[in-house]
Amino acid sequence: MVENVIWPAYLDAEKTRSGGRRVPLNAAVENPTVDEIAKAVQQVGYDAIIERNKTYSREYETRGCVLVQGADDATKNDLVQAVAAYVGILRD
């Protein structure tokens, strides 16, 4: 079973690409939370586990991460793009 990790920095509009953002700026959101990301992962159709006490290597603050289970049929890039789209929809 492949387990992908999604960090909030991947979707953060305040980050640069070199700072960790993996989606285009028009798909990014400001300060995404692990709860929003987990809800979006579930909307996409995968299981999500929140780990709140983790820190992304390019950040100093602890924001946590989301483990995505059962995403064997999607690449990590496709998964992050879909989650970013759903986080944007959840915020509207």
C-alpha positions, -999 to 999 in steps of 0.1 A, spaced: 0 0 0 14 34 -10 11 61 16 15 97 4 21 126 26 6 160 19 20 190 38 1 223 41 30 240 24 22 222 -8 -10 242 -11 0 274 6 -4 305 -16 21 324 5 49 299 -3 70 300 -34 78 270 -55 112 268 -40 96 272 -6 76 241 -10 44 249 -29 36 222 -55 5 237 -71 1 267 -94 -6 300 -76 -41 302 -89 -49 268 -73 -32 275 -40 -50 288 -9 -38 310 20 -28 291 52 -44 257 45 -50 235 76 -46 198 80 -83 195 87 -92 211 54 -67 189 36 -80 158 53 -116 167 43 -105 173 7 -87 140 6 -119 122 17 -139 141 -9 -114 128 -35 -121 93 -23 -91 82 -2 -85 76 35 -68 104 54 -48 103 87 -39 136 103 -5 139 121 -6 172 140 29 172 156 49 170 124 70 199 109 77 203 72 115 204 65 113 239 49 93 255 77 99 263 114 64 261 127 45 228 134 15 226 111 12 189 108 6 167 77 -19 144 62 -12 108 53 -32 96 23 -38 58 22 -51 38 -7 -40 62 -35 -23 35 -55 -41 45 -87 -29 82 -87 4 99 -89 14 122 -61 12 153 -84 -24 144 -95 -34 138 -59 -20 171 -47 -37 190 -76 -71 173 -68 -68 181 -31 -59 217 -39 -90 220 -60 -113 206 -33 -97 228 -6 -105 258 -28 -141 246 -32 -145 240 5 -135 276 12 -160 291 -11 
